[in-house]
């Protein structure tokens, strides 16, 4: 057994412009336009000091899985607060969003059941459906007519799974219509609102809050804490029955170490800020509007999105990578997103906006993009 097969695979990726590598930013000040820290809370002094104080009290790690001895008062309090925040009966913390999605889907459907997923869903949702053993069906992006046809020929337990805000395109799911469709076909609806939480809704409750959708409308709600909340981890919110089912059956919950309690305490502080400091969402919307208006005026290849995720469609993977490097040299950190993360010939620059940005920062980025794209 040798690694020749893998060496060939790696060389093929390089030849196709799809090779991935770490980018370490050192000794250079750059403007970061690819972080998911939409509300700037990862660097918030209150969140940081809460984390430090909790680490002094609880220590660095949780020590074990939730069901052994890793579940602290901090975890319990955060779950109760997240349940109240989302308007659900209960919430359950997971160590990562990937684990929340894979574990939840696998706990709810098995062989003989059906899972229906939007083609542009996050990889964790797709992997959850594929690994569940259920009949796995993907429908074209936001194509409810196709989804309805698939639902009509399915039997057994049916689960519809979708992103709320799609992480690479920045657009939102037709969630209200999906909720109606799920009820009409006796299907469960699961929404991953990782990129909506904190950003959308009056209090930052995400797409479900913005659309006034209840637990009955969206029975399975997933949110991450490492994006707009600025910390780490994820949660599932829903009914008492849902949460107890996950505690008993979700392997990614049962068989992994709980996230550190200091992280849970920091997230509690972050949650208070998300709710109270509405100016963060207001400023973010101003920056989004500024970028979109400027991109249109400069005729930049902007994809349709009203979220902080503003992708510029480049197409060619080599060109997207080249532009990303040129932007770095100009002082801007912007990631090139290439297949298989996005469809073939749909490579892009995924620009994300944060309240840490100022009006002048966005103006400078637009000027740099205009200059570089015209030179290409």
N, C-alpha and C positions, 0 to 999 in steps of 0.2 A: 504494500500500500504506500503510495507516494502522494505528494501534493501537486503533481504535474497538472491534473485536471483543474485544480483551483488556480494555479498559475496562469493557465490559458484563459480561464474565465476572467481573471483580473486584467489581463492584457487586452481582452476583448472590450471590457468596460472602458478602459483608457482610450482605445481606438474609436469608441462611439461617443466619447465626450461625457460619459456617465459615471466616471470614477469619483468616489466621494473621499473627502479627507477633512481632518480637523483643521480649523482655522484658529490659531492662537494669536490674540491681539496683545502685543507687548510693546512698551516704550513708545507708544504712539497714541495720540488722542484722536478718536474718531467719533462721529455721530452715528449712533446705533439706530438703524431703521429696519431691523429685522427681529427685534425682541417682541415677545407677547406680553410684556409688562405694560399693558395698556394704560393703567391708572397710576403708574409710577410707584406702586406700593412696595416693590422689592427693596427700594432704598429709603423707604419712609422711616423717619427717626423713631416714631412711636412703635411701629412694628418691630424694628430692630431691637430697641431697648426691651420690649416685652419678651422677645426671643432670648435675649441674653439673661434676663432675670429668671425666666423659666428654665433655662439650661442650668443655672446655679441651683435651682430647686429640684428639678427632676433628673438632671444629668443629661448626657448627650443622646443616648439611645433609649428605646423603649424596653429592650431586653428580651422580648419574646413576641409571639403572635397575640392578637387580641384575645383569643379564647383561652390562653394559658395565663400569662400575667402581664401582657403588654398593654392592656386597656386601662388607662388612667382616668382620673377625674377630669383632666383637660380634654381627653378624647370625648368623654361622655357629654361634657358641657358644649363642646363644639357641635356634636351631632344634634343635640337639642336645639341649638341656635340656628343651625342650617335647616332643620326641619321647619322651624317657625319662619325663617327667611323665605323659604320656597313655598310655604303654604301647604306642606305635606305632613302626614302623620308622623313619619320618622325619617331619619337619614342615617346612612352607614358609611363610615370612612374606609377608603381603600388606600393602599400605599402609592399607587399611581393610577392615572386615567386609563392606561392600557389594561391594567389588571382589573379595574372596575368594569370595563366594557367586556373583556373576554370572560371574566368570571360570571357576570350577570347573564349574558346570553347563554352560556353553557348551563347555568343553573335553571333557566326557564324553558329551554327547548332541548329535545333529544331526537334520536332517530325516529322518523315517522312524522315529526312536526315540520312546520314550514317557517323559514326566515326570509323576509323580503327587505332588501337593502338598496338604497340609492347608490348608483354606480360611483359617485364621487365621495362616498363616505370615507372617513378616516380609516387607516389601515387596522387599527385596533378593533373597530367594529366589523370590518370584513373578516379579520382573523377569528373573531368570536363566532361569527356565523359559520365559517368554514370548519372550525374545529368542533362545533357542537354536534355534528353528525346528523343534523336536521337537513331537510331539503332546502338548499340555499339558492335563492333566486335574486338576481340583481336587475333592477329596472333602470332605464335611462334617466339621467339627472332630472329630477323634479317632474317626471312624466307620470302623472297620476292616472291617466287613461290606461297606460300599460300596466301600472300597478294594480288597478282595479280588475283587469283581465286575469292577471296572475292570481289574485285573491279568490276570484270566482271559481277557480278549478282546484283550489287547495282544500285540504281537510285536516282534522286534528287541531292541535294548538297552532295558532298563527301569530307571528311576531313581526311587526314592522319596525325597522330601525333606521334612524336618520340622524345626520348632524343637524344642529340648529343653524349655526353659522358655519359654512363650509370653509375649512382651514386654508385651502390653497386658492380658492376663487373669491372668498369673502362675501358671497351672496348668502341668502337665507332660504331655508326650506319652506315650502307652502304648508306650514304647520297646522293652521286652522283647518284646511281642507284634508290634511292627513288624519287629523283627529276625527273628523266626520267619517272618513272612509274606514278607519279602524273600527268605529262603533257599528257601522253598517255591516261589516263583515266579521263581527265577533273576534276581532284581533286585538292583541296588546300593542301599544305604541311606546317605543323607547326613543328618547331624544337625548343626544349628546350635545349639550349646550356649552361646551368648554369655552368657546370663543364669544359667547353671548353673555355669560355671567359677569356681572360687574359693569358691563358696557351698555347693555340694553335694559329697558324698563325704567320706571320711575325711581325705584330704589336700587337698581342694578340687579334685579332678579332674573335678567336674561330675556330671551325671546318669548318664553312662556308668560312672563309677567307683562311684557309689552303687548301681547295678544290676549291677555286676560284669560289664559287657559288654566284650568284647575287640575287637581289630581285625577279627577274622573276623565278629563280630556287627554291628559298625558300621564298615564299611570306610572311610567318608569322614566325618571329624570336623572341624568348624569351631569355633574359639573366638576371641573378641575379647579385646583387652588393655586396652581403654579403659573397662571396667566394674569388676569386682571387682579386677582387677590394677592399676587406677589410672593406666595410662599411655596407650598409643595403638597402633593397628594391629590386626592379626588374623593367624590362621594356619590352615592346613589340615594335619591329621595323618593319616597312613595308611601304606600300603605303599610300598615302593621304586618299584614300577611306577606307582602313583598320582602320587607326587610328581614323578617324571621326566616323566610325561605332562603335568602342569600346567606344568612348566618349559618344555616344548617348545610347548605349545598354549594356555595361558591368557593371553589378550590383556591382561587387566587386571594380570597379573604382568609380562609381557614389556615392555609399552609404557608404563610409568609409573616415576616416580622412587621409589627405595627409601626407606622411612621412615628418619629420622635415626639413625645408630648410637648416639647418646647416649640415644635412646629405647629402643633394644635393651638397652643396658647397665642403664638404670633398670628395665626389665622383668625382667632377670635378678635384680636385687636384690629386686624385688617377688615374683617366683616363690619365692624362698627363704623370704620372710615368709609367703606363702600356705600353704606346706607346714608350716613350723615352728610358727607362732603359731595353734594350733587354737582358742585362746580367742576369736578374732575370730568364727569361725563359731558358737561356742557362745553368745556374747553376742548375735549377730544372731538366733539362734533364740529366745532369751529375749524380745527386743524384738518379734519377729513374734508370738509367743504372747500377749504383753501387749496388742498392738494388736488382734489378732483377738478376744480375750476381751472387751476393752473395747467393741469395735464391736458384738458380739453383745448385751452387756448394755444398750447404748444403743439397740439396734434400728436401727443404721445399715445402709444398703443395701450390705453388703459382698459382693463376689463371692468364690466359693470359690478359695482359693489358700493354699498353705503356704510360698510363696517370699517374698522381701523385697518383691515387687510386690503391693500390696494395693489393688485398685481398688474404688472406691465407685461403683456404677451410679446415674447421675442421669437419663439418658434424653435430655432436651432439651438441645440444644447451647447455647442462650442461658443456661439455668439453670446449666449446668456452668461456663461462662465467668464468670458472675456470682459463683458461689461461689468460684472460683479467685481473683478479684479481692478478694473480701471476706476471704479467708484471708490474702492478701498484706497487706492493711491491718491485719490482726490479728497479723502477724509470721511468717506461715508461707508458704513457697514451695511450692505444689502446682499441677501443671499440669492443665488441662482437656484431655482427649483427645476429639476429635470426629471424625466421618466426614470423609474416607474412611479415616482410620487405623483406625477401628473401624466396625462396621456401623451403618446408619441407625437412629436412635432408641436408640443404645447409648452415647451420650456419657457420660463418666465422669471422676472425679477419680482420677488414677493416683498413689497414694501409695507411695513407696519408702522402705524403712528401711535404715539404715546403722549400723555400730558407732560412728560419730561421735555418734549420738544417745544420750541418756541416758533413764532411766526417766521422769524428770520431763518431758522434752520430749514424749514420746509421750502422757503424761497430759494435758498442755496442749493438744496437737493434738486429742485425742479430745473434750475439753471444748469446744473451738472448733467442731468439726464438729457436735457435738450442738446447740449454741446456734444456729448458722447454719441448719442443716437444719430445726430446729423453727420458726425465724422464716419460712422459705419457705413 
